[in-house]
Amino acid sequence: MADRDDVCVLLPAYNEAETIESVVRGFRDQGFDNVLVIDGGSTDGTRDLATEAGARIAEQRGSGKGQAVREAVSRHVDAEFVLMADADETYRPDEADRMLEPLFEGRAEHVIGNRFADMQPGAMTRLNQVGNKVINWAFSVIHGHYLTDILSGYRAFTRESFERLSLSSEGFGIETEMAVECVKHGVRTEVVPITYEPRPDESETNLRPFRDGGTIIVTLYRMAKTNNPLFYFGSVGFGTIGVGVALGAFVVYDWVVNSISHEVIAMVGGVAIILGIQLLMFGVLSDMIVTVNREQTRRLEDIAHRLGGQQPPAAGVETDDSVGNAPAEDDAETTVSARDRQS
């Protein structure tokens, strides 16, 4: 059975001198000898402190957390499992076993730590809590799963499953992108409760709520184009039809009540309605293509596993609550088959 020797603890860091040493020592005290700090160009001595604490250092070539994670896993990680956490003391190293257990037991390939299960006072502002809940709700509507806390930075995953994901995010959208790609590729995902601690007073966050929140929402919608095209094109189609109907209603009203005709507005309204219907039809066709492609991919994977003498894994998403329900406080899980999930 896998153990800590098969795990690389990955800590993306940028100017985390106040906390990096205690975070590295915390994981090493839990028995993790392979601690990798991927540094994004810190100027406050983060790298030196991490080295003294026993971590190995990799200097990031680009910038942004997303780029750091992708570069670290592809170039500097050779372990079978990766435990990813932030370097700001908000996640507890003594909960690492809870994060890794689903991977070690083969229940999941990707694990998300649910910060809302035990959020300590002052760990997250009211604005950020509301923003997180809105983003999680949007994720469930657009991508068909409620994963409770898709923005959590405490993750555990197999390196093999990570390599199956098509990731391109540069910044804080990496967690969102990983969640979408897990649903898209049928990566078995489990959500487990964790404790979320407040940052130390001396440590400054690199998160900008409005800018990064907007980026995350755009990422969710953009990725619906290939994961849920019916929603992507359908939402635009319904919006366009709505504009056309509104313009048409205005034309009819002004013609009936005031005997004034608006030929140009009527034409624009008609064009909007036709365009909206075409977008809806395109969304339906795209959704059919995506569904067929997923089914064919699943069959090919089944054949590949049989040829390799292995049983194909039951792809799906396991969460601690179901779609549309409030986040659960316990470790209950509901398995959703990949072939039953919404496209």
N, C-alpha and C positions, 0 to 999 in steps of 0.2 A: 504493500500500500504506500501511496505517496506520503512524504513528510516534508518538514521545513527545508530540507536540503534541496528539494525540487522547486523551491519558490524563490523568485526574485522580488524584493520589495522595491517598488518604483516610486520615487518622490520627485515630481517636477518642482523646481524651486526658482524663485527670482527675488533676491533681496530678502531672505528669510533668516538673517543672522540671529534674531532674537529667539528663534524657536528651533532651527534646524538641528542643533546639537542634541537637544532633549528628545526630539522626534526620532532621530537615528538611534540614539542609545535606547529609547523605548522599544523599538523593534528588535534590536540586538539582544536586549535583556529577555525578550520573548523567545529567543533561540533562532532568530533569522540572521545568518551570517552574510547572506548576499543582499546587501542594501545598496541600491543604485540611486544616486542623486543626479538628475539631469538638470543642469544649471543653465538658465537663459541669459547669462551675461550679468550676474550679480556684481555689484560694486561695493558691498558692505562686508566682505569677508565670509560669505556663506560657504564657499567652496572649502576654505581652510578649516572652518569649524566642522563641516561635515566629514572631512578627511580625518580630523583628530578624533571624531566620534566613532570612526570605524567604517565609514561608507566609502564606496568607490565612486569616482566622479566622472561624469561625461559632460563635456561642454557642448551645449546646443548650437547647431549651425545657424538655425533661423531664429524666429521669435514666436512667442505665443505658446500657451499650454498645449493646444492641439498638436502643433508641430513637434513639441517636445515629446509628447507621448508616442507619436508615430515614429519619430527618429529613434527613441530609446528602445522600443520593442523590436524594430527592424534591424538596428545596428549593434545594440549593446546587451540585449537580453538573450541568453541561451537556455534559460530554465524552462521547464514544462509549464509552470504556473507563474502568473504575475499578480501581485497584490499591490494595487495602486492607491496611494493616499496623498493628501495635501501635506505640505511641510509646515503648517501653521499651528499645530497642536490642537486642531479642532476634532481630530479622530483619535480614538484610543487604540494603541497597539495591543492591549490585552484582549481586544475583541477580534483579533486577526483570525483566531481559530474558528470563530463563528462565521467569518467570511469565507474561509477556505474549506470548511466542512462539506458543503454541497459539491465542490469540485473534487475533493479527495474521494468522496463516496460515489462519484459518477452521476449524481442527480442533475447537475447543471454544468454548463460550459462558461457561464457568465453570471456573476453575482453582484447585486446592487445593494449597498447599505442604505436602509431607510432612516434618514435623520429625524423624521417626524415621530418615530416610535419613542424616542427619549431625548427630546431637545431641551437642553439646559437653559435656564433663564439668561437672556442676553446673548445667546448664541447666534440669533438671527433677528434682524429688525422686523418690525411689523410690515414694512413695505416689501422686504424680501420674501417674507412668508406668503403674502398675498400674491406676489409675482410668481413664486414657485408653484402655488396651487393653480394659478391661471395656466401656467405652462404645462403642468401635468394634466390638467383637464383638456387643454388643446391637443396634447399628444394622444390622449385616449380617444378623442373625437376623430382626429385625422388618421391615426394609425391603428385604431382598433384595440388597444390594450391600455389598461391603467396600471402602470408600474410604480405608482406611489411617489417615487422621488427620482425622476430621471436625471436631475441635475446633481445628484450626489457624487462627490469626488472619491468616495471610498468604494473601490471596485476590486473584484477578483475575477480572473478569467484565465482560460488556457491560451497559451500562445498560438496554438493551431486555430482556435476559433477567432482570435483577433486578426489573424492573417486572412481570414475569409471576408472580413469587413472592408468595404470600400470607403475609406475615410479621407477627407480632404480639409477638414476644419483646421484653422490656424490657432484660434483662441479658445475661449471658454465654451464654445459650442461643441467641443469634442464629446462631452458626456451625452448631449442630446443626439449627436450623430451616431454614437455607439448604440444608444437605445433603439433608434430607428433601424439601424443596420441589423441588429439582433433580431428584431421582428421580421424584417425583410428576408433574412437568410435562414430563419428558423433556428437560430441559436438558442439552445435551452437556457433560459434565464430564470434566476430565482432572486427574490427580494427578501432580505433578512433585516431584522430590527437592530439598530446600533444606537450608541449615544453620540450626541453632537454637542461639543463643548464650545464655549465662547473663545474667541481669539484673545491672547494676552494683550493687555493694554498697550504694550510697547510695539506690538506687531501691527503693521498696516496692511489692509487688504488691497489686492490689485484689481478687485472686481468693481466695475462701474455699472450700477443696477440698471439704469435706463438704456444705456448704449448696448451693454451685453445682453440685457433682456430682449431688446428689439432684435438683436442678431440671432438669438435663439429662436424667437417666433418665426423669423424669416427662414431660418434653417429648417424648422418643422414643416413649414408650408412648401418650401422648395423641394424637399425630399419626398413630399407626397406625390410628385410628378411620376416617380418610378415605383413607389410603394403603394399608393392608393390613387391612381389616376382619375377614378370616378369622382373622388372628392375634389381633386385639384382642378380638373376641367369643369366639373359640375358646379362648383362654387362660383367660378367666373361666369359660367353659362347662366345660372339662376340670377346672378347680379345683373348681367346684361339684359336678360328678359325683363327683370324688374324695372330697369331704366326705360326699356321700350314700352312696357305697359303703362308706366307713369306718364310718359310723353303722349301716348295715345289717349289716355284718359283726359289729359289736359286739352288736347285738340277737340275731342268729342264734346267736352263740357263747354268750351268757348264757342263751338259751332252751334250747339243747341241753345245755350242761354243768351249769347250775344250775337249770334249769326256771323261770327268771325271765323274764317278758315285759316289754317296754318299748314299749307301744303309742305313746306320744307320740314317743319317739325314732325309732321305726320310721316314723311318719308324717312327721317332719321329714326323715329320710333319703330317703324316697320323693319328697317335694316337691323336695328338692335335686337328685335325679337328673333329675326331669322338667324342672326349671328349666335345668339344665345342657344337656340335650338341645335345649331350645328356643333357648338361646343359640347353640349350635353351628349349628342350622338357620338362625338369623338371620344368623350370620356368613357362611355359605355363600351365602345370598341376597344379602347386602350385597356380597360379593365379586363375584358375578355382575354386579350393577348397576354397580359401579365399573369392571369390565373392559369392559362394553359402553359405558359413558360415555367411557372413554379411547379406545376404538376410534372412536367417533363424533367425538370431538374431533380425533383424528389425521386422519380423513377430511376434516373441515371445514378444518383447517389446510392439507392438501394442495390442496383446491379454492381456498382463498384465495391460496396461492402461485402456482397455475397462472393464476388470474385476474390476478395481479400480474405475470405474465410471468417468474416466478422458479422455480427448481427447489426443492422442499421439502427442508430440511436433514434429514439422517439423525439423528434424535434418539437419544440414548443416553448411556451413562456410560462414560468411558474411565478406567481405573485402572492403577496400576503393579503390580497383583497381582490375582488372582482371588479370589472368595468362598471364605473358609475357609482360605486360605493365609496364611503369615506375611508381613509387609510386605517388599516387595522393596527392595533397596538401589540398583537401577539405575533407568533411565528407561523400562523396557519397559512397554508398555501393552496392555491387552486391551479391545476394544470390545464392549459388551453392548448389543444393540438394545433400545430401549424397549419394543417390542411383545413381547419375549421375557422381560422381567424379571418377577420375582415380584410379584403384586399383593398 
